[in-house]
Amino acid sequence: MILDAQPDIEVVGDVEDGNQALLAAADLRPDVILMDIRMPGMDGLEATRRIVVNEAAPRVLVLTTFDMNEYVYEAMKSGASGFLLKDVRPEQLADAVRTVARGDALLAPVITRRLIEEFVRRPPPGAGPPAGLETLTDREAEVLRLIARGLSNEEIGKQLFVSVATVKTHVTHILTKLDLRDRVQAVVLAYECGLVQPGVE
């Protein structure tokens, strides 16, 4: 009801579990899928993994009452472009759908903080830096570190004294060089490869 009330958003389908989500995604070809995590049959994480394998796949925004760290991390690893809790305000939900629809990624600030806290408690699971990391310029590496700390493009611009447009250009270069889908994957990679040290500003 919240989304249908928005003049620029159309709800094209509503399903009850992960299996139905797979079928609906193929049949209805939505721009964005709001995905719950705990569902009967196939859960939202597995459904997300299967949906995003295609290059022209819809974006997945995970919306759940469960904010446990392992869910956050697994949702990001599964290819979700955003993660919000169900207590988000209606206008924030609509804005989140718009953000993900235009190709950006979105994480609620509390989610980013909890993710960082999770990495503080355990070592990153990665097996070394990925191919392409050495091709980043010093400024691009700096932008990647700030992305991993949960800063928005506007906040990064203020910190580095550059325009938002310049930050967006850096982000585009980072994603291209590292062959990443979006900034959610960039956050995961930055921690896994040790580019960012948890708890260190």
C-alpha positions as CSV (number, residue, x, y, z in Angstrom):
1,M,0.0,0.0,0.0
2,I,2.9,2.3,0.8
3,L,4.5,1.8,-2.5
4,D,1.3,1.8,-4.6
5,A,0.5,5.2,-3.2
6,Q,3.7,6.6,-4.8
7,P,3.0,8.2,-8.3
8,D,6.3,6.9,-9.7
9,I,6.2,3.3,-8.4
10,E,4.0,0.5,-9.6
11,V,3.7,-2.8,-7.6
12,V,3.4,-5.5,-10.3
13,G,3.3,-8.6,-8.1
14,D,3.1,-10.0,-4.6
15,V,4.2,-13.5,-3.7
16,E,4.6,-15.6,-0.5
17,D,7.8,-17.5,-0.8
18,G,11.2,-17.8,-2.6
19,N,10.0,-20.3,-5.2
20,Q,7.2,-18.0,-6.2
21,A,9.6,-15.1,-6.2
22,L,11.8,-16.8,-8.8
23,L,8.8,-17.5,-11.1
24,A,7.4,-13.9,-10.7
25,A,10.8,-12.4,-11.3
26,A,11.1,-14.2,-14.7
27,D,7.5,-13.6,-15.6
28,L,6.9,-10.0,-14.5
29,R,10.5,-8.7,-15.0
30,P,10.3,-6.0,-12.2
31,D,13.0,-3.4,-11.7
32,V,13.2,-4.0,-8.0
33,I,12.2,-6.9,-5.8
34,L,11.5,-6.4,-2.1
35,M,12.6,-9.6,-0.5
36,D,11.9,-11.0,2.9
37,I,14.5,-13.4,4.4
38,R,12.5,-16.0,6.4
39,M,9.9,-17.6,4.1
40,P,8.5,-21.1,3.8
41,G,10.3,-23.3,1.3
42,M,13.1,-21.4,-0.3
43,D,14.3,-18.5,1.9
44,G,15.0,-15.0,0.7
45,L,18.7,-15.4,0.6
46,E,18.7,-18.4,-1.7
47,A,16.0,-16.7,-3.9
48,T,18.2,-13.6,-4.1
49,R,21.2,-15.7,-5.1
50,R,19.3,-17.4,-7.9
51,I,17.6,-14.2,-9.2
52,V,20.7,-12.0,-9.5
53,V,22.8,-14.5,-11.5
54,N,21.4,-13.0,-14.8
55,E,23.1,-9.9,-16.1
56,A,19.7,-8.2,-16.6
57,A,18.4,-9.3,-13.2
58,P,16.2,-7.0,-11.2
59,R,17.7,-5.3,-8.1
60,V,16.9,-6.9,-4.8
61,L,16.1,-4.9,-1.7
62,V,16.0,-7.0,1.4
63,L,13.4,-5.9,3.9
64,T,13.1,-7.8,7.1
65,T,12.4,-7.7,10.8
66,F,15.5,-9.8,11.4
67,D,18.6,-7.6,11.7
68,M,21.0,-10.3,12.9
69,N,24.5,-9.8,11.6
70,E,24.7,-13.1,9.7
71,Y,21.6,-12.2,7.8
72,V,23.1,-8.8,6.8
73,Y,26.3,-10.4,5.6
74,E,24.7,-13.2,3.8
75,A,22.2,-10.9,2.1
76,M,25.1,-8.8,0.8
77,K,27.0,-11.8,-0.3
78,S,23.9,-13.1,-2.1
79,G,23.8,-10.1,-4.3
80,A,21.2,-7.9,-2.7
81,S,21.5,-4.2,-3.5
82,G,20.1,-3.0,-0.3
83,F,19.1,-4.1,3.2
84,L,16.4,-2.3,5.3
85,L,14.6,-3.2,8.4
86,K,10.8,-3.2,8.5
87,D,10.6,-0.4,11.0
88,V,11.8,2.0,8.3
89,R,9.5,5.0,7.8
90,P,7.2,4.8,4.8
91,E,8.9,7.6,2.9
92,Q,12.3,6.0,3.5
93,L,11.0,2.7,2.0
94,A,9.9,4.5,-1.1
95,D,13.2,6.4,-1.4
96,A,15.0,3.1,-0.9
97,V,13.2,1.5,-3.9
98,R,14.0,4.5,-6.0
99,T,17.7,4.4,-5.0
100,V,18.0,0.7,-5.8
101,A,16.0,1.1,-9.1
102,R,18.5,3.7,-10.4
103,G,21.4,1.4,-9.9
104,D,22.7,2.6,-6.5
105,A,23.0,0.4,-3.4
106,L,21.5,1.1,-0.1
107,L,22.3,0.1,3.5
108,A,20.6,1.4,6.5
109,P,23.3,3.2,8.7
110,V,22.6,0.8,11.6
111,I,23.2,-2.1,9.2
112,T,26.6,-0.7,8.1
113,R,27.6,-0.2,11.7
114,R,26.6,-3.7,12.7
115,L,28.4,-5.2,9.8
116,I,31.6,-3.4,10.8
117,E,31.1,-4.6,14.4
118,E,30.8,-8.1,13.1
119,F,34.2,-7.8,11.3
120,V,35.7,-6.5,14.5
121,R,34.8,-9.8,16.2
122,R,36.2,-12.1,13.6
123,P,39.0,-11.9,11.0
124,P,38.0,-11.2,7.4
125,P,37.4,-14.5,5.5
126,G,39.0,-13.4,2.3
127,A,42.0,-15.1,0.7
128,G,44.0,-12.1,-0.3
129,P,43.3,-9.0,-2.4
130,P,41.3,-9.5,-5.6
131,A,42.6,-9.0,-9.1
132,G,42.3,-5.3,-10.0
133,L,42.8,-3.9,-6.5
134,E,46.3,-2.7,-7.5
135,T,44.9,-0.8,-10.4
136,L,43.0,1.6,-8.2
137,T,44.5,5.1,-7.8
138,D,45.3,6.3,-4.3
139,R,42.2,8.5,-4.4
140,E,40.0,5.6,-5.6
141,A,41.4,3.4,-2.8
142,E,40.6,6.2,-0.4
143,V,37.0,6.5,-1.7
144,L,36.6,2.7,-1.4
145,R,37.7,2.8,2.3
146,L,35.1,5.5,3.0
147,I,32.4,3.5,1.2
148,A,33.3,0.6,3.4
149,R,32.8,2.8,6.5
150,G,29.2,3.5,5.4
151,L,29.6,7.1,4.1
152,S,27.3,8.4,1.4
153,N,28.6,10.1,-1.8
154,E,27.7,13.4,-0.2
155,E,29.7,12.6,3.0
156,I,32.7,11.4,1.0
157,G,32.6,14.6,-1.0
158,K,32.7,16.7,2.1
159,Q,35.5,14.7,3.7
160,L,37.7,14.8,0.5
161,F,36.6,18.4,-0.5
162,V,35.4,17.3,-3.9
163,S,32.0,17.4,-5.6
164,V,29.4,14.6,-5.5
165,A,29.8,14.2,-9.2
166,T,33.5,13.6,-8.7
167,V,32.8,11.0,-6.0
168,K,30.3,9.3,-8.4
169,T,33.0,9.1,-11.0
170,H,35.5,7.5,-8.6
171,V,32.8,5.0,-7.5
172,T,32.1,4.1,-11.1
173,H,35.8,3.5,-11.8
174,I,36.2,1.4,-8.6
175,L,33.2,-0.8,-9.5
176,T,34.5,-1.2,-13.1
177,K,38.1,-2.0,-12.2
178,L,37.1,-4.5,-9.5
179,D,34.2,-6.0,-11.6
180,L,31.7,-5.3,-8.9
181,R,27.9,-5.0,-9.3
182,D,27.5,-2.1,-6.8
183,R,28.8,-0.5,-3.6
184,V,27.3,-3.3,-1.4
185,Q,29.8,-5.7,-3.0
186,A,32.5,-3.0,-2.6
187,V,31.9,-3.0,1.1
188,V,32.2,-6.7,1.4
189,L,35.3,-6.8,-0.7
190,A,37.0,-4.0,1.2
191,Y,36.7,-5.9,4.5
192,E,37.4,-9.4,3.1
193,C,40.6,-8.3,1.5
194,G,41.8,-6.3,4.4
195,L,41.8,-2.9,2.7
196,V,39.8,-1.6,5.7
197,Q,40.8,-2.6,9.2
198,P,37.7,-2.9,11.4
199,G,37.7,-0.5,14.3
200,V,40.4,1.7,12.8
201,E,39.4,5.2,11.7
